[in-house]
Amino acid sequence: MYGSDATVIRGQHANRKTEFVLINVSGTSKVKVDNGYETDVIELNKPRMGLYLPTMLWKDMYDFSADSVLLCLASEHYDGSEYIRDYNEYLKEVRSVAASEEKEQDK
């Protein structure tokens, strides 16, 4: 990604099957990650730093510097059907998976 300014928010989705590694090869940006229970903000400001994003993690990329180039490596080819673009839908899905896993552990 390049050509985004500090006011643009990219991402705003989760993926059911695609994993990512994000590397700011030039400039800086921030990534807000949300697992449905906690959020964290990571600043990508070194080209030697990569951020691994597993499946089912909500992500927002923002605060791009003028010279920012964000390299996004994906484990899968693009498939729009595996994207969750509505945050409330994401919360329902991620929390129902967690509840199912808890029930399995209780057996």
PALO-602024 format. One record per residue (C-alpha): residue number from 1; residue in one letter; x negated, y negated, z negated. Coordinates in nm, 3 decimals. Example, Ala and Ser with C-alpha at 12.3 -4.5 7.8 and 13.67 -1.06 7.14 Angstrom:
<pts>
PT     n   res         X         Y         Z
PT     1     A    -1.230     0.450    -0.780
PT     2     S    -1.367     0.106    -0.714
</pts>
This chain:
<pts>
PT     n   res         X         Y         Z
PT     1     M     0.000     0.000     0.000
PT     2     Y    -0.125    -0.346     0.080
PT     3     G     0.018    -0.690     0.141
PT     4     S     0.233    -0.685    -0.172
PT     5     D     0.225    -0.990    -0.394
PT     6     A     0.255    -1.016    -0.771
PT     7     T     0.636    -1.047    -0.758
PT     8     V     0.698    -0.723    -0.566
PT     9     I     0.790    -0.402    -0.751
PT    10     R     0.724    -0.083    -0.553
PT    11     G     0.820     0.273    -0.639
PT    12     Q     1.125     0.261    -0.864
PT    13     H     1.188     0.632    -0.824
PT    14     A     1.097     0.980    -0.948
PT    15     N     1.018     1.289    -0.742
PT    16     R     1.143     1.641    -0.807
PT    17     K     0.856     1.821    -0.633
PT    18     T     0.587     1.573    -0.518
PT    19     E     0.288     1.492    -0.736
PT    20     F     0.077     1.180    -0.674
PT    21     V    -0.266     1.035    -0.742
PT    22     L    -0.286     0.655    -0.724
PT    23     I    -0.618     0.474    -0.670
PT    24     N    -0.659     0.098    -0.632
PT    25     V    -0.945     0.102    -0.381
PT    26     S    -0.948    -0.279    -0.382
PT    27     G    -0.807    -0.533    -0.625
PT    28     T    -0.574    -0.445    -0.910
PT    29     S    -0.219    -0.338    -0.984
PT    30     K    -0.016    -0.200    -1.273
PT    31     V     0.186     0.119    -1.291
PT    32     K     0.469     0.164    -1.539
PT    33     V     0.546     0.531    -1.598
PT    34     D     0.852     0.665    -1.779
PT    35     N     0.916     1.030    -1.867
PT    36     G     1.273     0.966    -1.983
PT    37     Y     1.168     0.925    -2.346
PT    38     E     0.858     0.702    -2.345
PT    39     T     0.709     0.439    -2.116
PT    40     D     0.348     0.334    -2.066
PT    41     V     0.174     0.077    -1.846
PT    42     I    -0.159     0.158    -1.683
PT    43     E    -0.370    -0.105    -1.509
PT    44     L    -0.554     0.025    -1.205
PT    45     N    -0.856    -0.203    -1.175
PT    46     K    -1.149     0.018    -1.071
PT    47     P    -1.182     0.209    -0.743
PT    48     R    -1.331     0.503    -0.933
PT    49     M    -1.015     0.539    -1.146
PT    50     G    -0.731     0.763    -1.031
PT    51     L    -0.394     0.802    -1.197
PT    52     Y    -0.228     1.144    -1.172
PT    53     L     0.153     1.136    -1.166
PT    54     P     0.327     1.473    -1.210
PT    55     T     0.677     1.553    -1.090
PT    56     M     0.983     1.406    -1.262
PT    57     L     0.809     1.089    -1.376
PT    58     W     0.972     0.751    -1.304
PT    59     K     0.721     0.505    -1.160
PT    60     D     0.705     0.132    -1.088
PT    61     M     0.399    -0.026    -0.923
PT    62     Y     0.373    -0.404    -0.965
PT    63     D     0.153    -0.706    -1.042
PT    64     F    -0.055    -0.657    -0.728
PT    65     S    -0.355    -0.886    -0.687
PT    66     A    -0.386    -1.066    -0.353
PT    67     D    -0.661    -0.822    -0.243
PT    68     S    -0.489    -0.507    -0.375
PT    69     V    -0.501    -0.190    -0.166
PT    70     L    -0.331     0.098    -0.348
PT    71     L    -0.406     0.443    -0.209
PT    72     C    -0.125     0.693    -0.278
PT    73     L    -0.217     1.060    -0.235
PT    74     A     0.084     1.294    -0.227
PT    75     S     0.102     1.671    -0.272
PT    76     E     0.391     1.702    -0.023
PT    77     H     0.505     1.549     0.303
PT    78     Y     0.781     1.291     0.266
PT    79     D     1.124     1.440     0.197
PT    80     G     1.379     1.176     0.100
PT    81     S     1.612     1.437    -0.052
PT    82     E     1.373     1.508    -0.341
PT    83     Y     1.358     1.143    -0.451
PT    84     I     1.566     1.019    -0.743
PT    85     R     1.622     0.648    -0.683
PT    86     D     1.883     0.575    -0.952
PT    87     Y     1.734     0.541    -1.302
PT    88     N     2.050     0.660    -1.483
PT    89     E     2.064     0.968    -1.260
PT    90     Y     1.698     1.031    -1.340
PT    91     L     1.764     1.011    -1.715
PT    92     K     2.054     1.257    -1.689
PT    93     E     1.847     1.502    -1.486
PT    94     V     1.527     1.486    -1.690
PT    95     R     1.714     1.512    -2.021
PT    96     S     1.928     1.805    -1.905
PT    97     V     1.611     1.993    -1.806
PT    98     A     1.461     1.923    -2.149
PT    99     A     1.779     2.041    -2.325
PT   100     S     1.779     2.364    -2.120
PT   101     E     1.414     2.427    -2.210
PT   102     E     1.490     2.374    -2.580
PT   103     K     1.774     2.629    -2.566
PT   104     E     1.541     2.884    -2.401
PT   105     Q     1.279     2.833    -2.675
PT   106     D     1.542     2.883    -2.949
PT   107     K     1.627     3.233    -2.818
</pts>
